[in-house]
Amino acid sequence: MYNIIHNIKFKYVFIIKALCVIIFTILSSVSRLSLADDKIILPQKQIDIGLNVQDKIGEIKQIFHLHTDIDFPKILNMYYRLYQSLSDPTTILWMQGPPYHITFDLFDAKVIENSKIGYEELDGLLVGDNGWDNSIILEDNSGTIGKLFIDYKQVDYTSQNLIISPNKKTIGGAIQYHGFRYDGHFVHDYYFNLPRLWDTIDGKILYKAEYNEDLSKALVIETRFSSDSHYFYVRYAIEFEVDLIDATTFTTLSAQGDIAYTSDMHFMVTGRNNIPTLVDLTTKEEIQRYDIQGYMTACAFSPDDQELYIVDSYRRLYIFDAQLPTRINDWELYE
């Protein structure tokens, strides 16, 4: 009797162990497939730009924009601002002073020039003053050039980083509203920013983000259109959040940190889950990711789209082989 029971127990233990092995093998295979599908590109080179010296306690030089020129393919233009920050490099309290421009030699990996520039040299921003009729008055050196309408009945608002699209059809920017909130004991003032798009002809609103206390941002770093005027984005200081808007369908896309477009506007690189990610703009598919150590604060493709440049929150420059899919008659071939 004892032998029979012992043999039955042994068989059950053997079956359980066999099932465990099979389940583990299946899970391992699925995990390997997931890792294979999630292609990660390692950098070819990593360079410390040399902006880590702080002039004042809490002051950070944060690079927020990169630009390349087809006439000077081995020169990388970097733009940074001075910020007051907490110990967390992704949290910016306020900006100080105008932007600075760095001319960086990619061949010799060194800074050629570091100089202060005017706001208009960087952004080509429009000047907007609040109108008496709940509007924003656009001005240049010749005087009033247009009017943008605001539909939010707020006592106090300020236009933030207004910019016109390359095709001159759309004006983008952010509106900072100042309001008051009563908590039952005290009245608190608060600020929040919302992205806006306007028609340049009649000033009417094309896109507006509705106020949401949990989602509305503060402190606009940058506003910019893509070269084909298709996309508009607003960057904020807190954790480098981005509102990326399709200026033709007026829908939003997921983005973090910064955005770089290929010359044919077929792909973009932006942050997804805090990782630089290549996205197909036609299918919206995530193709591959690029490995960096910190948060991405700026990125750009080389003029021929062969290389990708990324700067992280610790002022390190990463140079990648972009490894873009090859497109032949609308078919994509992956290496």
C-alpha positions in Angstrom: 0.0 0.0 0.0 2.8 2.3 1.0 4.6 1.7 -2.3 1.4 2.5 -4.3 0.9 5.8 -2.5 4.6 6.7 -2.9 4.4 5.9 -6.6 1.3 8.1 -7.0 3.0 11.0 -5.2 6.1 10.7 -7.3 4.1 10.8 -10.5 2.2 13.9 -9.4 5.4 15.6 -8.3 7.0 14.7 -11.7 4.0 16.1 -13.6 4.0 19.3 -11.6 7.7 19.8 -12.2 7.3 19.1 -15.9 4.4 21.6 -16.1 6.6 24.2 -14.3 9.4 23.7 -16.8 7.0 24.0 -19.8 5.4 27.2 -18.4 8.8 28.7 -17.7 10.0 27.9 -21.2 6.9 29.5 -22.7 7.3 32.7 -20.6 11.0 32.9 -21.4 10.2 32.6 -25.1 7.6 35.4 -24.9 10.0 37.6 -23.0 12.7 37.1 -25.6 10.3 37.9 -28.4 9.3 41.1 -26.6 12.9 42.1 -26.2 13.6 41.3 -29.9 10.6 43.4 -31.0 11.7 46.3 -28.8 14.8 47.3 -30.7 17.2 49.4 -28.7 20.0 51.4 -30.4 23.2 52.1 -28.4 25.1 55.3 -28.9 28.3 55.4 -31.0 29.7 58.2 -28.9 29.0 60.0 -25.6 30.4 63.5 -24.9 30.3 65.7 -21.8 29.6 69.2 -23.2 31.0 70.9 -20.1 28.1 72.9 -18.8 28.0 71.2 -15.4 29.7 74.1 -13.4 27.1 76.0 -11.4 27.6 79.8 -11.0 25.0 80.0 -8.2 23.3 77.4 -5.9 20.5 75.6 -7.7 21.4 77.2 -11.1 21.4 74.8 -14.1 22.4 75.4 -17.7 19.8 73.2 -19.5 20.1 72.6 -23.3 16.6 72.7 -24.8 17.1 72.9 -28.6 19.5 71.4 -31.2 19.8 72.5 -34.8 21.9 71.3 -37.8 22.7 73.0 -41.0 23.1 71.3 -44.4 25.9 73.6 -45.3 27.9 72.7 -42.2 27.0 69.1 -41.4 29.7 68.7 -38.7 28.5 71.7 -36.8 25.8 71.2 -34.1 24.0 74.3 -32.9 22.9 74.1 -29.2 20.7 76.5 -27.3 20.5 76.6 -23.5 18.9 78.7 -20.8 19.8 79.3 -17.2 17.3 77.8 -14.7 16.8 77.8 -11.0 16.0 74.2 -10.1 15.6 71.8 -7.2 17.9 68.8 -6.9 15.7 67.0 -9.4 17.0 68.1 -12.9 13.6 67.6 -14.4 11.9 70.2 -12.3 12.6 73.8 -13.3 11.4 76.6 -11.0 12.0 79.6 -13.3 14.1 80.7 -16.2 16.8 83.4 -16.0 17.8 85.7 -18.8 18.0 85.2 -22.5 19.0 82.0 -24.4 22.6 81.2 -25.2 24.0 79.7 -28.4 26.8 77.1 -28.5 28.5 76.2 -31.7 29.8 72.7 -31.3 32.3 70.9 -33.5 31.2 67.3 -33.9 34.5 66.3 -35.6 36.8 67.5 -32.8 34.1 67.2 -30.1 34.6 70.7 -28.7 32.8 74.0 -28.2 33.8 76.6 -30.8 31.7 79.5 -29.4 29.4 80.1 -26.5 27.5 83.4 -26.7 24.3 85.1 -25.5 21.6 85.8 -28.1 18.3 87.7 -28.4 15.0 86.0 -28.1 14.1 86.9 -31.6 17.2 85.2 -33.0 16.0 81.9 -31.5 12.2 81.8 -31.9 11.1 84.5 -34.2 8.4 85.2 -31.7 5.5 87.6 -32.2 4.8 90.3 -29.6 1.3 89.9 -28.1 -0.4 92.5 -25.8 -3.7 91.9 -24.1 -6.6 93.8 -25.7 -9.6 95.4 -24.0 -12.1 93.1 -25.8 -10.8 89.8 -24.6 -8.2 89.4 -27.3 -4.5 89.5 -28.0 -3.1 92.3 -30.2 -0.2 91.2 -32.4 2.5 93.9 -33.0 5.8 94.4 -34.8 7.9 97.4 -35.5 5.3 98.8 -37.9 2.5 98.6 -35.3 -0.6 96.4 -35.0 -0.5 93.5 -37.5 -3.4 91.4 -36.3 -5.7 90.2 -33.5 -6.2 86.8 -31.9 -9.4 86.1 -30.0 -9.6 84.5 -26.6 -12.8 82.8 -25.5 -11.9 82.1 -21.8 -13.6 84.7 -19.5 -10.7 85.2 -17.2 -9.7 88.4 -15.3 -6.0 88.1 -16.2 -4.3 86.3 -19.0 -0.9 86.6 -20.8 0.1 85.3 -24.2 3.1 82.9 -24.1 5.6 82.3 -26.9 3.4 83.2 -29.9 4.9 82.0 -33.2 3.7 81.8 -36.8 3.9 78.6 -38.9 6.3 78.4 -41.8 3.4 78.4 -44.3 2.1 81.6 -42.6 -1.4 80.1 -42.1 -1.4 79.4 -38.4 -0.3 81.1 -35.2 0.5 78.9 -32.3 1.3 79.7 -28.6 0.1 79.2 -25.1 -2.2 81.3 -22.9 -1.3 81.7 -19.3 -4.4 82.3 -17.2 -4.2 83.8 -13.7 -7.1 83.0 -11.5 -8.2 82.7 -7.8 -9.4 79.7 -5.9 -11.1 79.7 -2.5 -10.4 76.7 -0.3 -13.0 77.5 2.4 -10.5 79.5 4.5 -8.2 81.5 2.2 -8.1 82.8 -1.4 -5.2 81.5 -3.4 -4.0 82.8 -6.8 -2.9 80.2 -9.4 -1.5 80.1 -12.9 -1.9 77.6 -15.7 -1.0 77.4 -19.4 -3.0 76.0 -22.3 -1.9 75.6 -25.9 -3.8 77.4 -28.7 -3.8 77.6 -32.4 -5.3 80.5 -34.4 -6.0 81.3 -38.0 -3.7 84.0 -39.2 -6.4 85.6 -41.5 -9.2 86.2 -39.1 -7.6 85.4 -35.7 -10.2 82.7 -34.8 -9.3 79.8 -32.6 -8.5 76.6 -34.5 -7.5 74.5 -31.5 -7.8 75.0 -27.7 -7.0 72.7 -24.8 -9.7 72.7 -22.2 -8.7 73.5 -18.6 -7.9 70.5 -16.5 -6.4 71.2 -13.1 -4.4 67.9 -13.2 -3.1 68.3 -16.7 -2.6 72.1 -17.2 1.1 73.1 -17.1 3.1 76.1 -16.0 6.2 77.8 -17.3 6.4 77.5 -21.1 10.0 76.8 -22.3 9.4 76.7 -26.1 6.9 76.7 -28.9 7.7 75.5 -32.4 6.1 74.3 -35.6 7.5 71.5 -37.8 9.1 72.6 -41.1 6.0 71.6 -43.0 3.7 73.4 -40.6 1.9 70.0 -39.9 2.8 69.7 -36.2 2.9 72.3 -33.4 4.3 71.7 -29.9 4.5 73.5 -26.6 7.2 72.5 -24.1 6.8 73.0 -20.3 9.3 73.1 -17.5 8.0 70.3 -15.3 9.6 67.0 -16.3 9.9 68.4 -19.8 6.3 67.7 -20.7 5.2 68.4 -24.2 1.9 69.1 -25.9 2.2 67.9 -29.5 -0.7 68.9 -31.8 -1.5 67.8 -35.3 -2.2 71.3 -36.8 -4.3 69.7 -39.6 -6.6 67.3 -37.7 -6.2 69.2 -34.3 -5.6 65.9 -32.4 -2.7 65.3 -30.0 0.2 62.9 -30.0 2.2 61.5 -27.2 5.5 63.2 -26.7 8.1 64.0 -24.0 11.3 66.1 -23.8 11.8 67.2 -27.4 10.9 66.3 -30.9 13.2 65.8 -34.0 11.8 65.2 -37.5 13.5 63.5 -40.4 14.0 65.7 -43.5 11.1 63.9 -45.4 8.8 64.3 -42.3 8.2 60.5 -42.3 9.7 59.8 -38.9 10.1 61.7 -35.6 12.1 61.0 -32.4 10.4 62.0 -29.1 10.2 60.7 -25.6 7.9 57.8 -24.9 7.9 56.5 -21.3 11.0 58.7 -20.8 12.9 56.9 -23.5 13.8 58.5 -26.9 11.7 56.6 -29.4 11.5 56.6 -33.3 7.9 57.0 -34.4 6.5 56.5 -37.9 4.4 59.6 -38.5 2.2 57.9 -41.1 1.3 54.8 -39.1 2.1 56.3 -35.6 4.0 53.0 -34.9 6.9 53.0 -32.5 9.9 51.6 -34.4 12.9 51.5 -32.0 14.4 53.2 -29.0 17.7 55.0 -28.3 19.6 54.3 -25.1 20.6 57.3 -22.9 21.2 57.6 -19.2 19.2 60.7 -18.2 16.1 62.5 -19.5 16.2 63.7 -23.1 16.1 67.5 -23.2 17.0 68.1 -26.9 17.4 66.1 -30.1 18.1 66.6 -33.8 18.9 64.6 -36.9 21.9 65.3 -39.0 21.1 67.0 -42.4 21.3 63.6 -44.2 19.2 61.8 -41.4 22.0 59.3 -40.9 22.9 60.4 -37.4 20.8 61.3 -34.4 22.0 63.7 -31.7 20.5 63.7 -28.2 21.3 65.7 -25.1 20.2 64.5 -21.7 19.4 66.3 -18.5 23.0 66.1 -17.4 24.3 68.0 -20.4 25.7 64.9 -22.1 25.6 64.6 -25.9 24.9 61.2 -27.5 25.7 60.5 -31.1 23.7 57.6 -32.7 23.6 55.9 -36.0 19.9 56.7 -36.6 19.3 53.3 -38.3 16.1 54.5 -40.1 14.1 52.0 -42.0 14.8 52.2 -45.8 11.7 53.1 -47.8 11.4 51.7 -51.3 8.1 52.4 -53.1 6.3 52.9 -49.8 7.7 49.5 -48.5 9.9 49.7 -45.4 13.0 47.5 -45.1 14.5 47.2 -41.6 18.1 46.4 -41.1 
